[in-house]
Amino acid sequence: MVEITIRKRPRTEAVVTQRKFFKKTARGKVIKVLRERYLRDDVTCGIEGCRVCSESSDATLPSSGSLDHSSYPDGHFVLPDTNVFLAQMDLMESPLFSPPIILLQTVMEEVRHRSLPLYNRLKALVKADDKQIWVFYNEYRSETAVIREEGETPNDRNDRGIRKATSWYNSHISITRPPVKGQPNRPLPTVVLLTDDVANRQKAEKEGIACISVRKYVEASKDSGKLSDLLSAPGSDNIEPTRAAGARQVLYPDYLPMSTLIAGVKAGQLHQGHFNANQYNYLEGNVPVSAFEKPILLIGRENMNRAVQGDVVVVEVFDPKEWKAPADEVVDQETTLKNDDADDSEEEVEDEEGITERKVMQSEASIRSLSAKQPTGRIVGIIKRNWRSYVCHIESTSLMSSNPTSLSQQTVFATPVSRLLPRIRMRTRQAPTLLGQKILVTIDRWDATSRYPDGHFVRALGRAESKEAEQESLLLEYDVPYRPFGKAILDCLPSEGDAWVVPPKADAVPEWKDREDLRGLIICSIDPPGCQDIDDALHARPLPNGNIEAGVHIADVSHFVHPDTPMDNEAAARGSTVYLVDKRIDMLPSLLGTNLCSLRPHVERLAFSVIWELTPEADIVNVRFTKSVIASKSAFTYDEAQVRKDDPNLNDDLTKSIRLLNSLAQKLKAGRMAAGALNLASPEVKIHLDSAESSDPIDVEQKVLKETNSLVEEFMLLANISVAQKIQETFPQTAVLRRHLPPPPTNFEKLKDILQKRKGMTLDVSSSGALAASLDQCVDLEEPAFNTLVRIMTTRCMLSAEYFCSGSVARDTFGHYGLASPIYTHFTSPIRRYADVLAHRQLAAAINFSPLHATLHSKSHIERVLEIVNRRHRMAQMAGRASVEFYVGLALKSRSEKETVIEDAFVIRTFRNGLGVFVSKLGIEGLVMFKREIQFDADNYTISVPSASGAESTTIAVFDKVRVQIEVEKDKNTQRGKVKMTLVSPIDSRAL
């Protein structure tokens, strides 16, 4: 029998092992928290072959450390402090940075408290196969644990703990490798403290601890040229100063202290919101806030005060006498600042570019419309930065003119792909080799003395216009996670892999427990061509009582994806499958998405079924929900199902089922429309690819929706509404729902005014039903596409739909405005949407099939998850649209090389120096710019363009149909094909 000795701890040790602190609860009550910390002497060092530590099979640090650094020829380990990971994560993640790293528990916890996104990157870094990182739990090792001393700040306590752990490691290595009599002393590797904190380095040197700054460590490394580009500006101590650094002119006002900002917002004197840049005018932006119907307008660099798209900012509103209207002119950064110099952008004296911008602002101020004034103000502080890595290219004009091919360090401009972002100043030694490439750049800081933010190079993505680089840059730009699924995630899949099947029916088989056997029903799926992730199928059959049974059967993803597993966590982080033109970025591993969960024909599959009894008029008699096993009889495309439905020679059971479903869908849609649902439109096009291998686009055409598209849509909507009612009834505080808030009437002001003045039509926005009725009246008999255009423009006035937790908002805000439904959720696509997986789990608990996981009883947990899912959903939509836009550009480029491309277009916006047009056939928008001066009537939305001879003018207004020539030229911003449009009719602007 093992002998156990219990030792009583002396009272004097309690101060080391106990942690006492005070915390304030959500209700404002202060409570004392006492935590016990158990110290041990068996926390291993992680160095292979250590004779003192207990044997650890997972030790990752080589016994001699790294021998590749010139400053440490006898070998070394790196022990970074917290600020290294906070400021230099791109360096730490680089495959070129490969010393063995000791990561302290203190550092990990501090990173978690300071930045959750960086903490997640740090956790991924620890698991990376190409890194040697050992997490050392210094807070639990008796020799390295420290307590906070009286008067010591938490930061100083942590720094002292990091120094103590470094010192312990060095003495530990010397103890484990004592000198051997008669043999020369072996050199010992050094544990080096890596820190950019000068005070911490000075204290470490006094204590005899080897320490070095990040920059000095990198400069002596093997790949110093490439690694130095990865260094962020704030963490450096010896940055080469730019010219006039000693007497820089302050270009922007200082931010107010955070306490002042919070107090001002609380008192209603200042306003908080997200900064939105203007895509047409880089000298304008706005901040929507709840206190005003219209967003607060920001005019000029000083008033935008270093804000970047998406930053959470605090705004001071000017006196109403100083309020202005947005400019009606396209102001392009690249044209206005084409002669700007990256090194000269911090000069003391105002330069040519500053004068140019001031002239633009003055000319705008003299012609701004007085009728459309809105709240105007300036940014006085930043609550939260939205900085991340941006896809950019290096401007060739910013390279040193004296020696553009020099590999010496120089300051250059990195221009982001997105026009909503400013140029980024970047110091690099690789500028000549990075020209013409897509690169990733991170913003580090934006000083009040610099016109542009400073950033650093992260990595090259590849040659601009190459499909691989464009695809990766698109995914990065919209923050789409596209890493391969890791081993821990794949281990969650069924061990049988592709060979998994639904086992034969038996009482003892868990897959059949409480499931209905629906294999005998005539079920089919209807999807787009080439669909592999079939997550829904339908059936309908007449009942003996004259009613109809209709069912929607959804892939039972939650059977395979269990809560709080690596696969579930990854799906929650991805949030949604992303569909690009030639690629799909899956939310779940393909074994599930395209096989085990895909409702393929003639294969038994697990499903979650919603089954209604409906009257012949499509009124619901009752609904039931059940887990089931189905066997789909066929998988149709929309076209195939349409042909089958319309073929009078076909009268088999499957065809009858489709016809029955279609007749019910028509009545369901009529009922929705009568209730006030909106029939909106979006510019959708279909890209024809040469082949799956080449992915070269050969043609673009508008998507044509069939009756069967509507059939599927109506039953999916009905299922989502029925499930929403059930889970909200069962879990009133935590149901995962989706809502679409009514848009503010001010969103429609401009569209209403344009319709009234240009077409004499009215748009009633008092309710969704009134809007639907007035949209039906917006018809131009001479132009059938006009109604679709108005619906597209109306869609842009809407707010975005969002997922929410039922206990987090008022009950009267649950409704879905566009669908005219009082309650709604997403249930029908769990293969590609994580919100649907949550709804499946809640529905399973609601019908007592399985207990609900504890996390789905937590309102705060659901709110956090849905915040991520909402963002991922938006980004997935934008990435999909950007992919279509890129392939439309490729198709147009190919076509324009063979012929002149001229298409019909509608004018959707007028500017003082151009037109915004929409080409419905291609689903794209573009700008037609005029170099000559034109007459602009802002109130009537018209421009008058003089002819080449100047004899007479042609008037063009919003909603006018024009013809445009479309060319593709290389965009200086994106370094890829950019669609350029010129007017051909009613006037040829090519000669102007």
N, C-alpha and C positions, 0 to 999 in steps of 0.2 A: 504494500500500500504506500502511495506517495505521501511523504511527510510534508505537511503545510505549516509554515511558521508565520504567525501573525505578530508583526512588530507595531508597537504603539508609537505614533509619530510625536516627537517633542512639540510642545506648544510653540516654540520659537520658529518651527518650520511652517507653521500655518500661514504666516504672512507671504511665504513664497508660493504656496499651493492654493491659496484662496484668492479669488478675485471679487472685489466688491465694487458695485457702481450703482448709480441712481438712474432711473429711467422714467420718462413721462408717458403715460398711457394716452390713447386716443381721446379719452374724456378729460384729459388734463390733470389726472391724479399722478403724484410722484410716488414711486415705489422703490424700495431698496432691493437689489438683486445680489445674491451671494452665490458664486459659482466655485465649485471645487475643481482643482486641477491636479490630476494624479501624475506625479513625476516618476520617470523610469530611467534606468541606466542601460536599457537594451534597445534603444532606438538606433538603428544601424546607419552607418555613414554612406552606404551605397557604392563604396569603392571595391572593385573586384579583388578577391584574395586577401581582404583585411583579416588579420589574425585575431584581432581583439573583439570585433563585432561578431555577433552570432551569425552563422552561415545564412546568407540570403541568396536564393537562386535567381532573384530578379535584379541583382545589383547591375547597374548600367554604366558606371564610371570606370574607364580603364585604369589600371593600377598606376601607370606612369603619367596619367593626364594627357594633355596635348603637347606635342613636341614641335608644332608648326609655327610658334611665335618667336620672333627674334629677341624679344625682351626676356623670355623665360626659356632658355635652351634646355634646362633640366626637366622641363615638363611643368604643366600648370593646370589648375581647374579655375573656372570663373564663377564667382559668387556675386550676382548683381543685386543692387538694392532696389527698392520699389520704384523709384523715379526712372530707372532704366527701362522698365517694362511699360511705364506710363507714357514715356516720351519716345522710346526707340523700339517699339514693337516690330516695325517693319524690318529693322536690322536683325532683331532676334529671330524673326521668322525666315530670314533669307537662308537658302541652302548653302551659300558661301560662308556663312557664319556658323562654324561647326565645333567650337571648343566644348569640352564636357562642362556642363553647367550644374551648379548646386543651387536649387531653388528652395529658399527657406519658407516655412509655414507662415512666418511673420509677413513676408513679402506677399505671398498669395492672398492672405486675409486683407492686407492693406489695399492691394489692387482691387479686390472684390468690393471693398467699401468705396473706393474712389471712382471706379468705372466698370459697370457690369459688362458692356461689350468687350472691353479689353480683357476682363477676367475670363470671358468665354474663349477669346483667342488664346489666352495663356493656357487654359485647360487643354485646348486642341493642340497647342505646341508641345505640352508634356507628353501627349500620346503619339506625336509624330514619329514615324519610323526612321526618319533621317536625322533625328536629334538624340543627343545623349544627355538626358536631364534626370536628375534625382531630386525628388521632393523630400527635404529633410525636416522632420517635425521638431524644430528646435524649442518650441514652447513646452514640449513634454519630456525633453531630455534633461535630466537633473543638472548637468554641467553647463547647459546653454540657456536655461530658462532665466528670465529676468523679471523683476517687478518694478513698477513705476515708483520712482522716488518722490519725496515731497517737493513740490514746486517744479517737477519735470513735466514737460508737455508730452502728449502721446507720441508725437513725431520723434522727439528726442529719445524717448524710451525705446521706440522701435529701432532707431539708428544704433543705439547702444546694444540692443539685442542682436542686430546684424553683425556689429563689430565683434561681439563676444563669440558668436557662432563661427566667424572667420578665424578668430584666434584659436578656438577649440579645434577646428579642423586641422590647422597647421601643426598644433602640438600632438593631436591624435595620430597624424601621419608619422611624425618623428618617433612616437612611442611604439607604433606597430612595426617600424622598420629599424630596430636598434643596430648599431654597428657590430659587425662580426669580427672577432679577434683573428688577427693574421690576414685579414682581407681589407683592401682599400675601402674607405667610406663611399657608399653609393650616394649619388646626388638625389635629393628628395624633391618631388614635385611641390610646387607652391600653390596654395589656395589664394587667389587674388580677388580682393574686394573691388568690384566695378561700380563706380559711383560718379555722378556729375555734381554731387553736393560738396562744395569746397570745404565747408565746416566739418563735414563727416570725414573727408579725406585727411584734413589736418589732425583731427583727433586720432584717426587710424594710424597715421605716421608716428604720432607721439607714443602710441601703444605698440609700435614695432610691427604693425600689420601691413603686408604688401597691398597697395591700392593704386588705382589708376583711373583716369577719366576715360569715358567711352571713346572720345575722339583720339586721344593719344594711343589707346589700345588698338583702334582700327588702323591708324597711320602706320603702326609697326606690324600689321598683319600681312599675310601672304597676298590677299586680293584687295589691298588697301584702296586702289583706284575705284573699283566698283562698290566696295563697301562704304566708302566715305560719302557717296551719293545718297545712300540710304539714311544718313544721319539727319534727324530733324533739327531745325535751327535752335529751338529753345534750350536743348540739352548741351550745347557746345560751350566751351570756355575759351577757345582761341579762334573764333571765326574771323576771317580776313575782313576788315571793315570796308564798307563801300565808300566812295568818294563823298566828301562833305558830311561824313558821319558825325563829326564833332559839332556841327551847327545845322542840324536838319530843321527844315521848316515844318511846323505842325500843320498837317493838312486836315485833320479831323478833330472834333471836340472830344475831350476825355469822357469816359463813361462815368455815370454817377455811382457811388458805392452801392453794393447789393442791398444793404439795409434801407437805404433811401428809396431804391427802386421798389422793394416789397411794400414799404410803408405807403409810397405814392400810389401804387396799384390798389392797395387795400382802401385808401381814402378816396379813390375815384379821380385823383388828379392826374395820374398816368394810366396808360392802357397797355395790356399785355396781349401779344398775338404772334402768329407766324409771319415772317417776312416773305413776301412773294416778289420776285424780280419781274420786270416787264420784258417779254420776249421780243417786242418790237423796238423798245427804246431803253438802252442800257443805263440811261441817266434817270430812270424813273422806277419806282417800286410802290408797293402798298402793303398794308397790314390790316386784315379784317379783324375787327373787335366787336364784342357784343354791345357796346354802348352806342354804336352808330349803325345805321342801316347800310351805309356805303363804307367801303374800306377807307382807312386813313391813307391819303396820298403822300408819298415822299418824293420830293423833286430835288435832284442833284446829289452828287457824291457826299457832300457834307451832311445832308439830312438823312441819307441812307446809312452813313456813319459805320462803314466796314461790315455791314450785315451781309450774310451769304444766304442764298435760297434755302428756306426751311428753318433758319435760326429762330429760336423763341426770343423775341425782343420786347423792350418796353419803349413806348412812344409817348412823347409830349405833343399835345394838339395845340396848334396856333390859335390865336384869336380868330373868330369867324370872318373878320374883315380881311384876313390874309389867306383865306381858303381859295383854292384854285381848281381848275378842271384839268384832266389828263391831256397831254399833248396829242395832236392828231397827225404826228409825223413819225416816220420810221427813222430812227437814229441808230446806226450800226456801229458797234465798238471798233470793229476791225477797220472800217473806213475812216472813222474819226481819228483813231489813234495809230494810224498805219506807220507813222515815223517815230513812235515812242521808243525809248531806249531802256532796256532792263536795268542797266547800271545807273542811268540818270534819273530814275523815277523817285529818288529820294533827295533831290537837290534842294538847296536852300532857296534859290531863286526860282520863281514860277517859270516853268518851261513852256515850250511851244504848245504842248498837248493841253496843259492847263488853260492856256489862253484860248485854244480852239474850243474846249468844252464850255468855257464861259460864254463865248460868242454864240454857241448853239443854244445855251440856256437863255441868253438874252433874246435871241430871235424867237424862241418858243414862247417866252413870256409875253411878247408883244402881240402874239396871235392866238393865245389860248382862248377857247370859248368861255364866255361869261355865264352862259345859261346852265352849264353842267357842273357847277362847282360842287366839291365834296370836301369833307374834313381833310385838312392838310397839316402835316406836322414833321417831327424829326425824331430819330432814334436817340435815346439817352442812355441806353444800357442793353446788355445781352444777358438773358437768363440762362440760356442753354445753346451751345453751338451745335450745328448740324454737320460739322466738318467730317469728311470721310475721304477715301481715295477716289480720285476723279480720273476718267479717261481723257487724255490730252494728246496734243502733238506739240513739238517744239517749233516755234516760228523761226524760219531761216533768217529773217531780217534782224533777229535779235542776237545772232552770233557775232563775235568780234569781227569787225570789218577788216581789221589789220591782218588777222590770221584765222579765217573761219575754220580751217582744218586742225587747229591746235587742240591737243589733248590736255592742255593746262586747265585749271579750274576757271570757269567763267559763269557769269550770271546771264541767264536766258529767260525768255517768256515761254511758259507752257500754257497753251490755249485749250481750255476744256471743250469737249464735244458739245456740251449743252450751252446754248446761248444765254442761259439764265445765270451763268457763273462768270466771275471776273477772271482776267488773266492771273497766272500765278508766277511769281518770281522764284527761280530755282537755280541753285549753284550746282554745277556738275562738271566732271572731267570728260564725260562721254558725249557731249553735245553733237559733234560731227557724226558719230556713229548712230545717234538716235534720230537724226533727221529723216523724215519720211516714214517714221514708225509710230504706231500707237503706243503710248506709254501710260503708266499709272502713276499719279502724283498725289501726295497728301499735303493738305494745308497744315502748317505748324503754328503760324501766328500772323497777326495783322496789326502792325504798330501804327500809332497815330501819325507818324512821320513818313509813312510809306503809302504811295497811291495804290499799291497792289499788295495782296497777301504774300507771305513767304512760305515756301513749301519745299518738299524734298522728293526726289525720284524714288519710286518703289520697285518697278520692274518694267521691262519692255514686253509688249503683247504680240508684236510681229509687224510685218510690213502693212501699211495702210492700204485698204481696198482688197487685201487678201481675205477670203471668206472666213478663215480660221480666226484671224485677228479681229475682224468686224464682229463675228459672233461672240467672241469672248468679251470684247469691249462693250457690246450691248448688254450682256449678262452682268458685267461689273457696274455699268452705268446705272442699271436699275436694281442693283443689289440683290441679284438672284443667286441663291446658293446652288452651285453646280458641281461641288466636289463629289467624287464617287462615294457610294455608301461603304462605310467602314466595316471591319470584321464583326464588331460588337452588334451592329445593326443587322447584318446578314445572318448572324447566329440566331436571331429571333425568328427567322423563317422556318417553316416545317422542314425537318431533316430529310424528308423524302424528295424535296425539290420538285422538279417537273413531274415526277411520278405520283405526286399526291393526288388522291381522288376521294370523293365522298365515299366512306365505307358502306358496306351493305347494311340495310336497315335492320336494327336489332335493339331491344330494350336496353342492353348493357352498353351500347355504343354512345359515348358522350356527344358526338356530333348530332345524333338524332334526338337527344333529350329535349322534350317540349317543342319539337319542330313539327310543322305540318308537312305532309307529303303532298306536294303540288306537282309532281312530275307528270301527272296525267293531263294537266291543263295545256291548252294550245296557246303557248306563250311565244312571243317573238320580240326581237329588238329592232329598232329603226335608228340609224346613226349616219353621220357623214361618211363619205367614201374613205376607205383605208383606216377606219377607227379600230384600234386594237384594245383600248381600255373600255370595254362595254360595261357600264355600271348600271344600266337600267333596261328593263324589259316589260312588256305589257300583255294583258289579255282582256278579252271581253266575251261574255256568253249570255244568252237569254236565260231567264229563270222561269220556272213553271208558273209563277204568279203574275207574269207579264212584265216584271221589272228586269233589270239588267245587272249582272255582276261584272264589275270592272276591277282590274288589279294592276298595281304598279309594283314591280319586284326589283329591289335594289341589292347590289352586291353586298354581302355581309362582311364588310372589311373589318369590323370590330371583333369578329371571331379570330382573326389572325393578328390584329394590332392591339395588344393589351396595354392598359394604362401604365404609365411610368416605367416603360421599358426603353432601351436605347432606340428602338425603331419608332416608338411613339414620340419620344422627345425630338427625334430628327424630323418626323412629320410635322410636329407642332412648330418647329423652327422654320421649316420650309413653307408651311402654310397652304401652299397651292402648287399644283403642276403648272408649268409655264409652257405654252404652246408657241413655238416659233414656226416660221414657214417650212423649214426643212428639218426641224429637230424638236424633240419634246424633252423638257427637264422634269423628270418625275418627282412627285412628292413621296412615293413609296417605291421600293425595289421592283423592278420589272417582273419578277417572278409572281408578285401579287397583282400588279396593275394590268399586265397583259396576259396573265395566265390564270392563276388560282382564283382570283376575284373577278375576272372578266367573264361575263355571262355568255360564253360562246355557244353556238348552236350544237345540239346533239350531245352535250356534255352535262352531267349532273353538277350543279353548283349550289352552294349555300347562299341564301338570300334573306332579306328582310322585306316582308310583303305588307302593302297597304291595300286592303280589299273593301270596296264599297258595294252597297246595293243602291242602285240608282233607278229613278223612274224613267220612262221613255223620254221625259222632258229634261233629264239630267239633274233632277233634284235628288239630294242625298237622303236616303232612308236611314241607313246606318253605315258605320265604318268600323273595321276591326284591323288590328295590327298583329302580325305573327312572324316569328322566325320560321323559315321554310327551307325545303329543298326543291329546286326546280330543274327542268331540263328544257331549255329553249328549243323550239322547233325550227327556227330560222333566224338569220341575221340579215336584215335588209338595209340598203342605203335608202335615203329619202326618195331618190328617183325610182328605185326598184319598187318600193312600197306604193308610190304614186301610180306607177304603171299597173301594178297588180290590182289596186283598188279600182282603177278606171277600166280594166279589161272586162267587157261584158261576158266573155266566154269562160271566165273563171268563177266558180261558185263553190270552191272547197271550203272547209271549215276555217282555214287560216285566212283566206281572203275575206270571208264573212266577218271574221273577228276584226280585221283592219277596217272594214266598212262600218262596223258597229262602233268601234272606237272613234272613227272620224265623225260620225253623225253626233255622237255625244260631245266630242271636242268642239264642234261648231256651236252647239247649244251652250256649253260652258263658257265659250268665248263671248257669245252674245250676252250672256248673263253678266260677265265681268265688265263688258263695255257699257252695259246699261247701268252698272253700279258706279261708273266713272273712271274705269281703267284707261290708261293712256296707251295709244298706239304710236310709239315714237320710232325714230329711225336713226341709224348710224351708217357712216359710209363704209360698207363692207365690200371688199373685192376678193377675188379668187386668183391665186398665182398658179399658172401652169408651169411645171418644171420639166426640163428636158428629159431627165431620168433621175431615179432615186440616188444613183451613184454620183452624177455630176452636180446635181442641184442647181443647174443653170436655168434661170427663168426665161421662158420663151414667149409668154403672153400674159396679159392681165385682163380680167373681165369682172363685171359686177356680179355679185352673188344673187341668184334668183331663188327665192323661197317658195317651196311647194306647199300644198295643202298638208302634206304629211309632216312638215316642219311644225306647223301649228298643232297638229294632232299630238305629237310628243310633248310640245311645250305646255299645252293645256293640262295634260295629266300629271306632268311634273309639278306644275303650280298647285294643282289640287292636292297632290301628296304632301307637298311642303306645308300648305295651309293646315291640312288635317293633322300632321305631326306636330306643328307649332301649337295648335290648340291642346293636344294631348299632353305634351311635356310642360306647357305653361300651367296647365290645370294641376299636374302632379307636383311640379317643382316651381312654385310661383316666385321664389327668390333667386333661382339659379338657372332657369331655362336659357339655353343658347338660342337666341332669336336674331332675326334680321329686319331692319326697318329702313324706310326711305322717307326722310322728313320732308314736309311741304317746303318748297323753295320760297324765300322772301319775295314779295311782289316786286321789290326794287330790282331783282335779277332780270325781270322781263321788261323793264322800262324802255331800254334802247330798242329791243326787238318790236315792242308794241308801237313805238314811235315810228320806226322804219316802215312797218306794215301799213300804218295809218297814212303816212305821207307819200309813200311810193305806190301803194296798191289800194288805198282807201279801205283797208280791211281792219277789223278789230279783233283783239285777242283778249278774251275774258279769262283772267287767272284767279278768280275768286275761289275756285275749287278744282279738283282734278277733273270732275265731270264737265264743268263749264269750259275748262281748257280743251278737253277732248272734243266737245261739240264745236268750239270755235275753230279748232284745227281742221275739222272736217269741212269747214266753210272756206278755208284758205285755198281756193282752187283757181288756177289760171287755165281757161279752156284751150288757149293757144299753146300752153307749155305744161304737159303732164308732169314733168319732173319738179315743177315749182312746189307742189304740196310736200314732196319728200324733202326738198331743201328746207322748207319752213320747219318741218319736224326735226331735221338734223340740228337746226339752229336753236330750236326749243330745247332739245336734249342738253345742249351746252349751258342752258340757263339753270338746269336742275342741280340739286345737291347730290352727292354720291350716297348710294345705299351703304349701310354698315351693319356689322354684327354687334350685338350687345347682350349683356346679361340682364334678364328680366327684372331683377331686384335693384338694378342700378339707375333706372330711369322711371319717370312717372308713367302710369298705366296708359294715359291718354296720348303718349308719344310712341306707342308700339307700332302704329300703322305703317303700311307701305303705300306711299302716295301714288307711285306709278301703277301699281296693281290694284289700287282701291280696295285693299284688304286690311281689315283691322289687326291682323296678326300674321306673321310669316316667319319661316326659317329656311335653312338649306339642309336637305336630307338626301337628295337624289343623286349626289355625285361624291361618295366618300372615297373613291379611288383618287380623285384629283383635288378635293377640298377638305382641309382638316376640320372646319366647322361642322361639316356633315358627319364626321366620325364622332364628334362630341354629341351631336343630336342623336345618333344611333345608340350611343351608350345610355343617354337619358331615356330614350324611348324603350330600350330593353328593360331598364329598371322600372319604368312606368307600367309595363305589362307583366311585371314580376318574373321576367325571364332570368335576369341576373342582378345581383346587388350593384348599386352605384358606387364607383370608386370615391374615396374620401375627397379627392381634389375637386370633383364635380359637385360637392356640397359646399365648397368654399367660393363665396362671391368674389373675393379679392383675387383668387387664383384664376377664375374664369375671366375676369376683367383683364388681367395681365396677358393671358393667352390670346384673347380676342383682339387686344391692341396690336399684337404682332401679326395675327392673321389678317386683320384689316389692312395693315400696311403691305403685307406680302401680296394680298389680293390686288391692291392698286398697282403695285409694281409689276405684277404678272401681266395685267392688262396693258400697261404702258410698254412693257418689253415686247409683247405680241404685236402691238401697233407699230412700234419702231422696226421690228423685223419685216413686217409687210411693206413699210415705207422703203426700207433698204432694197428689198427685192423688186419693188416697183421701179426704183431708180435703176437697178441693173437691167431690167427688161426694157426700160425706156432708152438706156444707153445703147443697148444692142439694136433696138429698133431705129434710133436716130442715126446710127452709123450707115443704115441702108436707105433711109428716107427721111424727109422732113416731117416731123410729128406735129400735126395741128389738130386740136380737139376743142369741142364746145366746153364752155365754162360759165359759171354764174358769178357775178360780183357779190361778195358777201361783206365787204368792208371798203370804205374809202379813206385814204390818207391825204395829207397835204402834198405828198410827193409820190403817190402811187396808189395801187389797188390791191386788195386781197381777193383772190379768186378761188373757186372750188370746182375741180374737174370731177364730175360725178362718175364718169366712166372708169376713172382710175382711182377714185376715192382719195385724191390728194389735194392739198391746198398749196398755194404759192403766192408770191408777191410779184406784181408787175410794177417795176420802178420807172419813173420818168426823170431824165436828167434835166430837161427843160422845165422852166417854171410853168405850173398849171394853176388854173383857178379852182379853188376848193370851197364848197359850200357845206359847212359842217352841219347846219341846221336841216338841210334837205338831202344830205347824204349823196351829193353829186360832185363830180369834177368836170371841168371843161378843158379839153386838151386841144391846143392849137395845132393846125396842120403843119406840115413841113414848110409850106410857103408862108404860113402865118395869116393866110387870107380869111379862114373861117375856123370856128372851134366846134368840136364834137363833144356833146355832153353825155356822160356815162354815170349811171346811178346804181345803188345797191339793188339787187335782184335782176339787173339787166343781164341778158345772155350775150356773151362775147365769144370770140374765137381766139385761142392763144397758141403760139408756137412753143413747144416744150423741148428744151435741150438739157443735156446733162454735162455739167462742168465740175472740175474738182473744187470742192469747198475748202477754203483756207482754214476754216475752223475744224472740220471733221476729217480733212484729208481724204475724203471719199466723194463719190459722185453726188453733186448737188443739183437739184432740179431748178432750172432757170426758165422763167416764163416771160414772153414778150407778146404784146397785143398785136393781132393781125387784123381783126375786125371788131368794131366799126371803124377803127382807125389803125393804121400800121405804125406802131411805136418803134419799130426797128430803125426807122429813119430819123427818129427824134432824139 
